[in-house]
Amino acid sequence: MRKTNDSLGKVAEELARVAALLADTRDEQTDHEARIRAVERWKYGVPLSAVMGLLSIIATVTLGLSRVSGKQ
């Protein structure tokens, strides 16, 4: 009986350790999911065509200013 109680005590300790690790894993998973969702919102929220259009405007203005100042 004593041996069984000792074994059950060890099992309970191990179970508590596993439960703590599981809680940590859930927290990490929640954090990772939140980060991934934030990246996806940015990625799909800003269409590639808008970014390319903005870069084209910047390039055009830069080239125009360089021609006006005589630095071709």
C-alpha positions as CSV (number, residue, x, y, z in Angstrom):
1,M,0.0,0.0,0.0
2,R,2.8,2.4,0.9
3,K,4.6,1.6,-2.4
4,T,1.4,2.4,-4.3
5,N,1.0,5.7,-2.5
6,D,4.6,6.6,-3.2
7,S,4.1,5.8,-6.9
8,L,0.9,7.8,-7.0
9,G,2.7,10.7,-5.4
10,K,5.4,10.6,-8.1
11,V,2.7,10.3,-10.8
12,A,0.9,13.4,-9.3
13,E,4.1,15.4,-9.3
14,E,4.9,14.5,-12.9
15,L,1.3,15.3,-13.9
16,A,1.6,18.7,-12.3
17,R,4.9,19.3,-14.2
18,V,3.2,18.3,-17.5
19,A,0.2,20.5,-16.8
20,A,2.6,23.5,-16.2
21,L,4.4,22.8,-19.4
22,L,1.1,22.6,-21.2
23,A,0.0,25.9,-19.9
24,D,3.3,27.5,-21.0
25,T,2.9,25.9,-24.5
26,R,-0.7,27.3,-24.8
27,D,0.6,30.8,-23.9
28,E,3.3,30.5,-26.5
29,Q,0.9,29.3,-29.1
30,T,-1.5,32.1,-28.4
31,D,1.4,34.6,-28.7
32,H,2.5,33.1,-32.0
33,E,-1.0,33.1,-33.4
34,A,-1.4,36.7,-32.5
35,R,1.9,37.6,-34.2
36,I,1.0,35.7,-37.3
37,R,-2.4,37.3,-37.5
38,A,-0.8,40.7,-37.2
39,V,1.5,40.0,-40.1
40,E,-1.3,38.6,-42.2
41,R,-3.4,41.7,-41.5
42,W,-0.6,43.9,-42.7
43,K,0.2,41.7,-45.7
44,Y,-3.3,41.4,-47.0
45,G,-4.3,44.9,-45.8
46,V,-1.8,46.7,-48.0
47,P,-2.2,45.4,-51.6
48,L,1.0,45.0,-53.6
49,S,-0.3,47.4,-56.3
50,A,-0.6,50.2,-53.7
51,V,3.0,49.7,-52.6
52,M,4.3,49.6,-56.2
53,G,2.3,52.7,-57.0
54,L,3.8,54.5,-54.0
55,L,7.3,53.4,-55.0
56,S,6.7,54.6,-58.6
57,I,5.6,58.1,-57.3
58,I,8.7,58.3,-55.2
59,A,10.9,57.3,-58.1
60,T,9.3,59.8,-60.4
61,V,9.6,62.6,-57.9
62,T,13.2,61.8,-57.3
63,L,14.1,61.7,-61.0
64,G,12.2,64.9,-61.6
65,L,14.0,66.7,-58.8
66,S,17.4,65.4,-60.0
67,R,16.6,66.7,-63.5
68,V,15.5,70.1,-62.2
69,S,18.7,70.5,-60.2
70,G,20.8,69.4,-63.2
71,K,22.2,66.2,-61.6
72,Q,21.3,63.6,-64.2
